[in-house]
């Protein structure tokens, strides 16, 4: 596995892959890897394909009061996990390679980024879109893989790729979960034992609401019940929302695929999760 820290070396490594006739798959990460990230690497691996992972803690997607300074950084462990998973190349750019002096470009994707986390974290998705666009231009992949846990992020990237003609296939990979159902996240390490025990209320509340909505119960009532369950478990709820799975607008057509999304805090730790809600059978 190649470990690369300069853009010149990255371009040389990518050129070698291209000369061999390989397809290139990119898995962007911010490090602090877990089984969910490795699932992306495994989904990317195919005969005739080279897998490139990036590790970059992107300052532009953290707000002023968010956890950039304490975001977990575990480079040695991350590299060992990627090597064991069969990753071919790891791109570890320094901040100055991504945002050199004078950097003045910002990519904003309206519509899918406007509500939910976009409203709760102003500027967050501009930072995501900008860094992902840079990674796409640096690596020039044929395919990029992202976890469905960050469902709004996935929608933002798909919209950007379509609008800017990147010509890159975007593949969403199902959320990976612990045995009790909690979605794997690098931020789970912030939870103390009591909070970790309470955190399972998030996937459980969403599961109950998704089943109720799928069988035709009143969506507003189901969402209200989910919020109450989260509050009772000790969460401070940012949102619980039912949206169209493609546009992320409020779901109004039960014949279309819908997504149930939530964000809530346990102490200072903000957790997100989502579940698919299939189209109603009688719609």
C-alpha positions in Angstrom: 0.0 0.0 0.0 1.4 3.4 -1.0 1.2 6.2 1.5 1.4 9.6 -0.2 1.6 13.1 1.2 2.4 15.3 -1.8 0.2 16.2 -4.8 3.1 15.4 -7.2 3.5 11.9 -5.8 -0.2 11.4 -5.9 -0.4 12.3 -9.5 2.5 10.0 -10.3 0.8 7.1 -8.4 -2.5 7.7 -10.2 -0.8 7.8 -13.5 0.8 4.5 -12.8 -2.6 3.0 -12.0 -4.0 4.4 -15.3 -1.2 3.0 -17.3 -1.9 -0.4 -16.0 -5.5 -0.1 -17.2 -7.0 -0.1 -13.8 -10.2 1.6 -12.8 -9.9 3.9 -9.8 -12.2 4.0 -6.8 -12.0 6.7 -4.2 -13.1 6.5 -0.5 -12.8 9.9 1.1 -12.5 9.9 4.9 -11.5 12.1 7.8 -9.7 9.2 9.5 -10.5 7.7 13.0 -11.5 4.7 10.9 -14.0 2.0 12.0 -15.7 -1.0 10.5 -18.0 1.4 8.6 -15.1 2.9 6.7 -13.7 -0.6 6.0 -17.0 -1.6 4.5 -16.5 1.2 2.0 -13.1 -0.2 1.1 -14.4 -3.7 0.7 -17.3 -2.4 -1.5 -14.8 -0.6 -3.7 -12.6 -3.7 -4.3 -13.1 -5.4 -7.7 -10.7 -7.1 -10.1 -9.1 -4.5 -12.3 -9.7 -1.7 -9.8 -7.4 0.2 -7.6 -8.7 1.6 -4.3 -7.6 5.0 -3.1 -8.5 6.3 0.4 -8.0 9.8 1.5 -7.6 10.9 5.1 -8.1 14.6 5.7 -9.7 16.3 8.6 -11.4 19.1 6.7 -11.4 22.4 8.7 -13.9 24.0 6.3 -16.8 21.7 7.3 -16.5 22.5 11.1 -18.3 25.4 12.5 -16.8 27.8 15.1 -18.2 25.9 18.0 -17.7 22.4 16.7 -15.1 19.7 17.5 -12.3 20.3 15.0 -9.6 20.5 17.7 -10.7 17.4 19.4 -11.7 15.3 16.4 -10.0 12.0 16.8 -6.8 11.5 14.8 -5.4 8.0 14.7 -3.1 7.9 11.6 -1.0 4.8 12.6 -4.1 2.7 13.4 -5.9 4.0 10.3 -3.1 3.1 8.0 -2.9 -0.4 9.5 -6.6 -0.9 9.0 -6.5 0.3 5.4 -3.5 -2.0 4.6 -5.3 -5.0 6.1 -8.4 -4.2 4.1 -6.5 -4.2 0.8 -6.4 -0.5 0.0 -3.9 0.3 -2.7 -3.0 4.0 -2.0 -3.7 6.4 0.8 -3.7 10.1 0.2 -2.8 12.2 3.3 -2.7 15.8 2.2 -1.6 18.5 4.6 -3.8 21.5 5.0 -1.6 23.6 2.8 -2.0 21.2 -0.1 -5.8 21.5 0.1 -6.1 25.2 1.0 -2.9 27.0 0.0 -2.4 30.7 0.7 -4.9 32.7 -1.3 -7.4 29.9 -1.6 -10.7 31.7 -2.3 -13.1 29.2 -3.9 -16.2 27.9 -2.3 -18.7 25.4 -3.7 -22.3 25.7 -2.5 -25.0 23.2 -3.4 -28.4 24.7 -2.8 -31.6 22.7 -2.4 -30.5 19.4 -0.9 -28.2 21.3 1.5 -30.6 23.9 2.8 -32.4 22.2 5.6 -31.7 19.5 8.3 -27.9 19.6 8.9 -27.6 22.4 6.5 -29.8 24.6 8.8 -28.2 23.2 12.0 -24.6 23.6 10.8 -24.4 26.7 8.5 -21.6 26.4 6.0 -21.0 22.7 6.7 -22.0 21.4 3.3 -20.1 24.2 1.5 -17.0 22.8 3.2 -17.9 19.2 2.3 -18.6 20.1 -1.4 -15.5 22.1 -1.7 -13.1 19.5 -0.3 -14.8 16.6 -2.2 -14.5 18.6 -5.4 -10.8 19.1 -4.7 -10.3 15.4 -4.0 -12.1 14.5 -7.2 -9.8 16.7 -9.2 -6.7 15.4 -7.5 -7.5 11.7 -7.7 -9.7 11.7 -10.9 -11.6 8.6 -9.8 -14.1 6.6 -11.9 -16.1 5.8 -8.8 -16.4 7.3 -5.3 -18.0 5.6 -2.3 -19.8 7.2 0.6 -21.7 5.8 3.6 -25.4 6.3 3.7 -25.2 7.3 7.4 -24.4 10.8 6.2 -27.4 10.7 3.9 -27.7 14.4 3.3 -24.0 14.6 2.5 -24.5 11.8 0.0 -27.3 13.8 -1.6 -25.2 16.9 -1.8 -22.3 15.1 -3.5 -24.6 13.5 -6.0 -26.1 16.8 -6.9 -22.7 18.5 -7.2 -21.4 15.7 -9.4 -24.5 15.9 -11.7 -24.4 19.7 -11.9 -20.7 20.0 -12.6 -20.4 17.1 -15.0 -17.7 15.3 -13.0 -18.5 12.0 -14.8 -17.9 10.1 -11.6 -20.2 7.3 -10.4 -21.3 7.9 -6.8 -22.1 4.8 -4.8 -23.8 4.8 -1.4 -22.9 2.0 1.0 -25.5 1.0 3.7 -24.9 2.2 7.2 -22.8 -0.2 9.3 -24.1 -0.7 12.9 -23.0 -2.1 16.2 -24.8 -5.2 17.5 -27.4 -3.0 19.3 -28.2 -1.0 16.2 -26.3 2.2 16.8 -24.8 3.5 13.6 -21.0 3.4 13.6 -19.4 6.9 13.8 -16.0 8.3 14.6 -17.8 10.5 17.2 -19.1 7.5 19.2 -15.8 7.6 21.1 -16.9 10.8 22.8 -19.8 9.0 24.5 -19.2 7.8 28.1 -20.6 4.5 29.2 -24.0 5.9 30.3 -24.4 7.9 27.1 -23.4 4.9 25.0 -26.1 2.9 26.6 -28.7 5.7 26.0 -27.6 6.2 22.4 -29.4 3.1 21.2 -32.6 5.0 21.6 -31.8 6.8 18.4 -32.0 3.9 15.9 -34.8 2.3 17.9 -37.0 5.5 17.8 -36.4 5.8 14.0 -37.2 2.1 13.5 -40.5 2.4 15.3 -41.4 5.6 13.4 -40.3 4.1 10.0 -42.5 1.0 10.5 -45.5 3.1 11.6 -45.2 5.4 8.5 -44.7 2.4 6.2 -47.9 0.8 7.3 -49.8 4.1 6.7 -49.9 5.7 10.1 -50.0 9.5 10.4 -46.4 10.6 9.7 -46.6 13.7 12.0 -47.7 11.5 14.9 -44.9 9.0 14.2 -42.3 11.8 14.1 -43.7 13.3 17.3 -43.5 9.9 19.1 -39.8 9.5 17.9 -38.9 13.0 19.3 -40.5 12.1 22.6 -38.7 8.9 22.9 -35.4 10.6 22.2 -36.0 13.3 24.7 -37.0 10.7 27.3 -33.7 9.0 26.7 -31.7 12.1 27.4 -31.2 13.5 23.9 -31.5 17.1 22.9 -33.3 16.8 19.5 -32.1 18.9 16.5 -34.6 17.3 14.1 -36.5 14.2 13.2 -37.8 14.6 9.6 -39.4 12.6 6.8 -38.1 13.6 3.5 -38.1 12.6 -0.2 -35.1 10.3 -0.6 -33.9 12.1 -3.7 -34.7 15.8 -3.2 -34.7 15.8 0.7 -37.7 18.1 0.5 -40.5 17.2 3.0 -42.1 14.0 1.8 -45.5 14.6 0.3 -45.9 11.7 -2.1 -46.1 8.3 -0.4 -45.6 6.6 -3.8 -41.9 7.8 -3.8 -39.1 6.4 -1.7 -38.8 8.4 1.6 -36.1 8.7 4.2 -36.4 9.3 7.9 -33.5 11.4 9.2 -32.6 12.5 12.7 -29.9 14.4 14.5 -29.7 14.7 18.3 -27.2 15.4 21.0 -26.2 13.4 24.1 -24.3 15.9 26.1 -21.9 17.6 23.6 -21.9 14.7 21.2 -24.1 15.1 18.1 -25.3 11.9 16.5 -27.1 11.4 13.2 -28.9 8.5 11.7 -31.5 7.7 9.0 -33.7 4.8 7.7 -35.3 4.2 4.4 -39.1 4.3 4.3 -40.4 2.3 1.3 -43.2 3.7 -0.9 -46.7 2.9 0.5 -48.1 -0.3 -1.2 -51.5 1.3 -1.8 -50.1 4.6 -3.1 
